[in-house]
Amino acid sequence: MSDLIIQQGTDAALQWPITDENGLPIDLTDWTFAAQVRNIRDNIVHEWSEADGNVVVEDGAVYLQWTATESAAWTWVEGVYDLEATLPNGIVVRLDQGFISLAKEVTK
């Protein structure tokens, strides 16, 4: 479980390396990834998905990314998130979850 802080108004990404028991990158071909942030009322306030183009899978890691312009428009302050992977055989696994907060942008 990882609690996260996103710096509003920045171009950035969160990274999760996906490795085997020996620490070697796993082949993520045909895996799919998605993540959501929900507020206390269980409303979705942000989503990441490969279909939306804000999830990148590269070199044995998954990246959830956003732009400065996109994050500057976010009005949510805190919530909960999880990151799920769907394996080629259809099994869904949760890779991470926790609390997430937005460090509001001051310099605009």
C-alpha positions as CSV (number, residue, x, y, z in Angstrom):
1,M,0.0,0.0,0.0
2,S,1.4,3.3,-1.1
3,D,0.1,6.7,-0.1
4,L,0.8,9.3,-2.9
5,I,1.0,13.0,-3.3
6,I,0.7,14.6,-6.8
7,Q,2.1,18.0,-7.4
8,Q,-0.6,20.0,-9.1
9,G,0.5,22.0,-12.2
10,T,3.4,19.7,-13.1
11,D,4.1,17.3,-16.0
12,A,4.8,14.1,-14.2
13,A,4.1,10.3,-13.9
14,L,4.0,7.7,-11.2
15,Q,5.9,4.5,-11.9
16,W,5.5,0.9,-10.8
17,P,8.2,-1.6,-11.8
18,I,6.7,-5.1,-12.4
19,T,9.2,-7.7,-11.5
20,D,9.4,-11.4,-10.8
21,E,10.7,-13.0,-7.6
22,N,14.3,-12.4,-8.7
23,G,13.7,-8.7,-9.3
24,L,13.8,-9.1,-13.1
25,P,11.3,-7.2,-15.3
26,I,8.3,-9.2,-16.3
27,D,7.1,-9.2,-20.0
28,L,4.0,-7.1,-19.8
29,T,2.9,-7.9,-23.4
30,D,-0.9,-8.3,-23.5
31,W,-1.3,-7.0,-19.9
32,T,-3.7,-4.0,-19.5
33,F,-3.7,-1.4,-16.7
34,A,-6.2,1.0,-15.2
35,A,-6.4,3.2,-12.1
36,Q,-8.9,5.5,-10.6
37,V,-9.1,8.1,-7.9
38,R,-12.3,8.4,-5.9
39,N,-13.4,11.0,-3.4
40,I,-15.0,10.3,0.0
41,R,-18.4,10.1,-1.7
42,D,-17.1,7.3,-4.0
43,N,-17.2,9.5,-7.1
44,I,-14.5,9.0,-9.7
45,V,-12.4,12.2,-9.8
46,H,-9.7,11.0,-12.1
47,E,-8.9,7.9,-14.2
48,W,-5.9,6.4,-16.0
49,S,-6.2,3.9,-18.7
50,E,-4.3,2.7,-21.8
51,A,-7.4,3.6,-23.8
52,D,-7.2,7.2,-22.6
53,G,-3.5,7.3,-23.4
54,N,-2.3,8.3,-19.9
55,V,-1.0,4.8,-19.0
56,V,2.3,3.9,-20.6
57,V,3.9,0.4,-20.3
58,E,7.6,0.4,-20.9
59,D,10.7,-1.6,-19.9
60,G,8.9,-3.7,-17.4
61,A,7.1,-0.9,-15.7
62,V,3.7,0.8,-15.8
63,Y,3.5,4.7,-15.7
64,L,0.4,6.7,-14.8
65,Q,1.0,10.2,-16.3
66,W,-0.5,13.6,-16.5
67,T,0.3,17.0,-17.9
68,A,0.7,20.3,-16.1
69,T,-2.4,21.7,-17.9
70,E,-4.5,18.7,-16.9
71,S,-3.5,18.6,-13.3
72,A,-3.9,22.4,-12.9
73,A,-7.6,21.9,-13.7
74,W,-8.1,19.3,-11.0
75,T,-10.4,20.4,-8.3
76,W,-10.2,17.3,-6.1
77,V,-7.9,17.5,-3.0
78,E,-7.8,13.9,-1.7
79,G,-9.2,10.5,-2.1
80,V,-8.3,6.9,-2.5
81,Y,-6.8,5.1,-5.5
82,D,-5.9,1.7,-6.8
83,L,-4.0,0.4,-9.7
84,E,-5.2,-2.8,-11.4
85,A,-3.7,-5.1,-14.0
86,T,-5.5,-7.5,-16.2
87,L,-3.3,-10.4,-17.1
88,P,-3.4,-12.1,-20.5
89,N,-5.5,-15.0,-19.0
90,G,-8.1,-12.5,-17.8
91,I,-7.2,-12.5,-14.1
92,V,-7.3,-9.1,-12.5
93,V,-4.8,-8.2,-9.8
94,R,-4.5,-5.1,-7.7
95,L,-0.9,-3.8,-7.9
96,D,-1.2,-1.0,-5.4
97,Q,-3.7,1.1,-3.4
98,G,-3.8,3.8,-0.9
99,F,-4.6,7.4,-0.1
100,I,-3.8,10.1,-2.7
101,S,-3.7,13.8,-2.2
102,L,-3.1,16.8,-4.5
103,A,-0.6,19.3,-3.4
104,K,-2.3,22.4,-4.7
105,E,-0.4,24.6,-7.1
106,V,0.7,28.0,-5.7
107,T,2.7,29.5,-8.6
108,K,0.4,30.0,-11.7
